[in-house]
Amino acid sequence: MAKKSKRNSGPKPGNNRAAKLEQRRLEREAAAAATSRPFEGLAFECDLVALREFVPSALAELPAAADGRRVVGATILPGGVAALVREENGAPVAYVGLQLAAGFGPDPAGELAAALHWAHTAEPGSSLQVATVDDDTPPLAELIDPAAVPTITVHNDFDWWIPAGVEPSAEIAHTVKHANDAVLPSARLEGDGLRGAWWVDPGEKAHLRWVRPEDEDALMAALSRVHAAGGLHLGEGSRFAGSFRTHGLLVPVFDLDREKHPDEWVAPTIEFGQRLEEALAVDEPLTAAERRSRDGLRSRQVTLR
C-alpha cells in the first residue's frame, strides 16, 4: 500500500500552531544571539555546567516544570547517547545525557530541551542517539523548573548503567568495567554558600574546580583584588592553578594536596568564598597592583567552549 503523502501535512500558515512554532523559533534565535550562557536563569546553572564539562559520573534528579515521569540527568550514558528510557520498579524512568559522544552543537540548551522532550514520552527500552532541535522543541524553562535545585548523587563508577536486578551480557559487563577503570574520583563540596564547587582527582594532584555565576569581568576583578592581597588560595596544600571559561562562566581552579579528604577542603573553600564576596562588593577601580594581578590571572585563562 502506498505511503500517505506528508506534503502539506505541516501547520497551515495563519493557524495557532504555526504561530506558536514560529514564535518558538524566533525566541530560540534571539536567545542564542543574546547570550553566551545557555543555562542562565536556572538555579542550578553552575552545577549543570560542571556535570556537562568535567564531573565523571553523577546523576541529578531534574526538577520537572510539570507533572510527568521521573527524569534523571546523567553525566554520560552508555554509548554517549542523548537520552534513553528504561523501566524501574514498574514505571518508566527517563535518563538524559549531559555529556554526549557527538559533542555539543550551537544550541546546548535547545539540545537538552529536545532530549527532555523526547524522553517524556518515549517507550522503555528506547534510546535517542542525537537530540535535534526543531520547531516542536519547547523552551528549556518549560521542561525544567528554573527555580529548583536538584538532588545530585556522585558515583565513582558506572555500575548504575545496569538497572537493578538485570544480569548484563558479557559485552555490556566489559563496557562497564572499561568505563569504571577510567573514572576519576570526584566529589561535590557541600556547605554554606557552596554551589558548583567540585573536587576531582585526576592523578598526581587533586583539583578544586569552582563554577562561578558572576559576570566574568566582575569575577576577574574580584580574583585580582584577592590575589593582590595574598588571599588567592585555600590554605596549606593548595595553589591557584588558573581558570577556564565554559558556557559563558568562569571556573577558578586550585591544585590541592590529594592526601586530604574532599571534606577537608569545605571550610577553606567557604573562607575563600567569603574573601571573594567581599572583593566582589568593592566598587573602586583596581589599583596598580591589582591590575598587575589581573594581567597575570588572564594569562593563565583558557576557553573550553
N, C-alpha and C positions, 0 to 999 in steps of 0.2 A: 504494500500500500504506500502511495506517495506520501512523503512527509508534508505536514502542514506548513505552508509558507509563513515565514516570520516577517515578510515585507509589510510595512505599515502597521506592525503589531505594537510598536512603542507608543509612548504617551503622545496624544494629539496636541499640537500647538494650541495654546489658549486654555487647556483644561487645568484643573487644580494640580494634578500630579506633575504635569510638565512644568508648571510654575515653581512647584516645590523643588524639583530636581535641579532646575536652573538656578534657583536661589542657593541651594547647597553647593553647586559648582562654583558660583561666584564667591561664596563665603570661604571655601577652601582656598581658592586662588588668592583672595585678599589676605587670608591668614598666613599663607606661605610666603607672600611677598612682604608682609609687615613685620615678621619676627623670625629670628633665628632660634628661638626657644620653642620647639614644637609642643612641649608639655607644660608650658607656662599656664598657670591657673589651677593646676592640680595640686592639692595639698601635699601629696607625696611625690612631687616632681623630682626632688633630689634623690630619693631612694630609687625611683623608677629609672632615672638616668644611670645610677650605679648598677642596677640589675641588668640594664641593657649593655653596659660597657665593660665591666670588669669583675663582677661577682660570679664565681664559677658555678655554684649550684645552690639555688634558693627558690622558694615558692612564695607567692604573695596572693592572698585571698582578695581578688579585685572587687572593690565596692561597686556593685551594680547600681545604676541610676534608676532602675525599675525592677520589679519582681521578676524572677525568672530562675533558670538553672544556675547552679553554682559554677563560677568561672574562676580559674586559677591562672595567674601569670607565672610562667616558668622561665628561668634564665635561658635554658635551652632544652628543646625537646628532641627525642630520638630522630636522627636524620636531619636535624635542624629545620624541621617543618614549621610553618607559621602557626598551625593550630591542630588539635586533634580532640576527639570526644571519646570517652570511654565510660563504661558503666561501673559504678561503685556503690555498693550496698543497695542495689536495685534501682538506682537513679542515674541519669546521665550527668557526667561532670565534664566541663569543657576546660581544656588547657590551651593557653595562648603563649606562643614562644616570644620571648623578648630579645633573644639573640638568634639570628637567622643564618642558615647556611648560605642563602642567596644574598646576604648583606642587606643594607638599608637603601631605599630609594630616596627620592627628593622630598617625600612627604611622610616622615616617620609616624606622626600622629594619625594621619589618614590610613596608613597601612595597618597600624594597630587597631584602629576602628573597624577596618574591613575584616580583619581576623576575628575580632569580637562579634561582629555582626553575623559572620558565617557560623561561629561556634554556638551561638544562642539557639540555633535550630537544627544543626547537623545531627545525623544519627550516630549513636555509639558505634565505634569501630571504624569511623571515617576520619580522614585527615586532610588538611589543606596544605599543599606544598608551598604555594606563594600567595600572599594576600594582595589582591589587586584593587586599587581604589577606583570606583566608578560612580556614576550619578546616583546609585542607590545606597552608597555608603553614608551612614548618618555621621554627624559630628561626634568626636570622641566624648564630649561632655554629655551626650545623650545616652551613652553606654556605660560610663563610669561616673559615679558621684564625685564631683570635683572637690568637695569639702571633706571627704572621708579619707582616713589613713588606714591602709590595710594591715592586717597581721602578716608579718614576714617570717618565714621559717627557713633558717640557713641549714644546709646539708653539707657534709664533707664527702659525699659520694652521690652516685646517681641511681641508687637502688630504687628510688621512688619511680623510676621509669617503668618498673614492673608492678602492675596492680597487685594488691594483697590477695593471696590465695591462688595466684596464677603461676604455674610452673613454666618458666621460659624455655624456649628451644635452645639448643646448644649455640646457635648463631647469635641469638639475642643475648644470651648469658655472656658470650665472648665480647659482644659490643659493649655491654655494661661494664664488664671488667676492664676493658681498654679505656673507657671513659673514666672509671674510678682511679686508674693508675695515673691519669693526667691531671686530676682535680687538685687545685691549690687550697690549702686550709684557709678559711675566711671566717669572719665574724662581724656582726653589726654591733657597733658600740651603742649602748643604751644608757641614757642618763639625762638630767635636766639640760634642756637646750640642745641636745644632740639629735640631729636628723641628717641622714645622708653621710654619716661618718662610718667608714668601713676599714677594718683591719684585714690585711691579706698577706700571706706568707709565701712568696714565690721561690724561696730558697736561701740564699746567703744571708739576707736580712728581711725583716718584715716591713710592711709599709702601712701608714695611715693615709687613706685617700678620702678627703672630705669634700663632697659635692656641696657647693655653697649656692644659695638662691639669690645673692645680691647682684646688682648691676656690676659688670666686670670692672669698669673704671673705678667705681667706688670701692670695690673689694681690693683692687690692686693698690689703691691709695692707702687703705687701712693696713694692708700687709706691709706696705713700705714704712708706715709710721711705727708699727710694732717691731719691724726689723731694725730700724734705726735706733730704737730704744733698747735693743738687745733681748726682745721677748719672742722672737720667731722660733720657738722650739717647744717641745713637750717635756722638758726636763731631762734628767740624766738618761743616757742611752738613746737619745733622739737627735735627729739632724734634719733641717729643712732641705728637701731634695729638689724642689721646683714646683711647677704647676702645669696642668694641661687644661685645654678648653674642649668641651664636648657638648653638643646640643645646646649651645648658647650659654653654658655655665662654666665657671672657673673652678678647678679642683686642685687645691693645695695638697702637696704630697710630702710626707715626712718619712725618712728612714728610721726604723726602730730596732731596738735590741730584740731579736727573735726569741731569746730565752725567757722573756717576760710573757705572762699570760695576757691575752687581749683585755681582760677585765682590769688589769693593772694600768692600762692606758686611759681608762674612762675619766678618772679625776684630773689627770694632766690635760686631757683634751678639753674638758669643761673649763679649766682655768685658762687655757689658751683662747677658747671661745669668748670668755669674758673680756680678755685683753683686746680681742678683735672687735667686739661690740663697742667697747669704749672708743676705739680708734675710728670706727665707722660713724660715731656720733660727732666727731670733730669736723667743723666746717671751715677751718682756717686753711689757707694754701699750704702746700707741702714746703717744708724748709729745704735748704740746700742739701743737708744730709739725707733727708727723706727722699728727695728727688734722685740722689745717687743710689739709694737703696732700691727705688722703683726701677731704675735703669738696669740694675743687676738682676732683679727678680724677673723682669721681662726677658732678659737674655736667656733665662732658663725655662721659658714657657713654650709649649708646643700645642698644636691643634690636632685633635683626633678626627673630628668631623663637625 
